């Protein structure tokens, strides 16, 4: 083991391997698409009793003036649907876990003859089943390549816009319906 300090090249290689440089590129890409990005968020892991780091949380928020008190907000992190019936606003908060891989992403498929193959892809999904506080839970985790992230983020924004448009239609229909007898 050498006592010599690491060279700049060794430090740069280490930072690249750690994912630090990838995180910086992701922040820039998501920011350019209009997401509000927060990095290095800490949360308490109840199962292990330790603090954990979320590398980044990217949030889109859509609220259209005259949109009849509706809004759609997506965080690219976990999955939950919330609607407070007593609130004058209708809101959907969609938390979506996303894992960004720097280079290659493959999915395992079974061909017609029953043999397994690895297929390159830009996006894949994994249903994650687990227990939390004794209750079975499930969430869908999306994996995307770094190169595909801008396309994926635009799809999220388009989906949010479509959901809010539907919310406005439902809300308008409810407000124009005659009161119950």
N, C-alpha and C positions, 0 to 999 in steps of 0.2 A: 504494500500500500504506500503510495507516494504522499508526502506532506506538501507537495507543490500545490498551489491554488489552481483551480480549474481555469482553462483558457476561455476566452470569449466564445470560441467556436464550440467548446464542450458545453458551456452554459446555454448557448442558443439551441443546440441539439436537445438538451435536457428539457428546455422550455417547450420545444416543438413536440416532443414525445409526451409531455405532461398534459397536453390539450390546451394549455394557456393561449397559444397563438390562435388555435381554432376558435376558442371562445371569443377572442377579439374580432375575428373575421365575422363570426355569427352576429355579434352585437351590431357591427357596421351594416351588415346585410339587412337585418330586421329593422334597424333604425331607418334605413333608406326606404323601406316599405311602409313607414308610418307607425310602426309598433313602438310602444314605450318599453324600454328594456332596462331591467334592473339585474345587476350581477351579484354573485356571491351571497345569496340569501341563506340565512341559517334557519333551521327548524329543529325542534326537539323530537327525537325518535323515541317514542314511548316504549317500544319493544326492547331496545338496547340501553336506554337511559343515557344516550349520547347525543350531542349536537351534530347535525348533519348539514352539509352544504348543498344547496341547489345552485348549479353553475350560473343559470340565468333564467329569468322569468320575462317573457315577452308578452305584452298585453296590447290587444287591439280593443278599441272602444268605439262603438258607432251609436251616435244619437243624432237623429235628424230633426231639426227644428220643424215643428208642425207634424211630427211623427206620432202624434196622439199618445204621448207619454209611454213610449217604448224605447228600449235600448238593448243592444246585444254586446256583450263583452267576452272576449276569449283570452285566456291565459294559456300559453303553450307550456303546460305543466301537469295537472291531474284531471279527474272527470267528475263533474257534479252538476245537477240541474237544480236551480233555486227559483222559486216564485213565491213571493209573499202576497197572499190574497188580500191582506188588509192595506197594502200599499197602493197609492193611486197610480204608480208606475208598474208596468209589467217588465220584468227583467229576466234574462237568461244569462247565467254565468257558466260558461263552458270551460272547464279546466281540462286540458289535454296534455298528457305526458308525451314528450317528443325526445327521442335520442338521435343526435346528429352524429353520423360517422364521417370521418374525414375523407375516406377513399371508397373502397369497394364495399358493397352490400349484396349479400346473396340470400336467397330463400331455397329451402329444400323442397323439392317436388317429387312426386312419384309419377313416372311416365306410364303409358298404356300397357307396357309389358311388365310393370311392377318393379322396375329398377328406379333407384333414387338418383336424382340429379341436382346439382346446384345451378341455380339460374341467377344471373346478375340482375339487379333491379335498383331503381332509384328510391323506392318507397316500399315498406313492408309493415305489417301490423302483427302484434302479438297480444293475445288475450292473456292477461295476468290474473290468476285466481289466487286469493290469499284469505287469511283470517285476520280480523282486527277486533280486539276485545271480544273474542269468542264468536263473532259473527262472520259468516262467509261473505266475501266481497269480490268484486271483479272490476277490472278496468282494461281498456284497450290502450296499448302503448304503440305509438307510431315511430318507426325508424326511418330516417331519411338520410340521403347523402348530403354532404355540404353543398355540392353543386345543385341539388334538387330543392334545397331549402327555400329559395325565393319563390319557386313555382308552388310549393306546398303552402307557403304563407299566403300567397295570393288566393289560393283555393279556399283557405280558411276565411279570408276577408270576404270573398264572394259568397261563401256559405252563410256567414253572419249576416250579410246584406239580405240574402234571400229569406232567412229566418225572420229578420225584423220586418221585411215587407209582408210576410204572412201574418205576423203578430198584429200589424197595423190593420190588415184586412179583417181579421177576427174581431179586433177591438171596434172597428167601425161598424161591423155587422151587429155586434152586441149593443152598441149605443143607439142604433137605429131600430132595434127590435122593440115591439110594444112591451110594456111592463107586464109581468105575470098577473093573472087575474086572481 
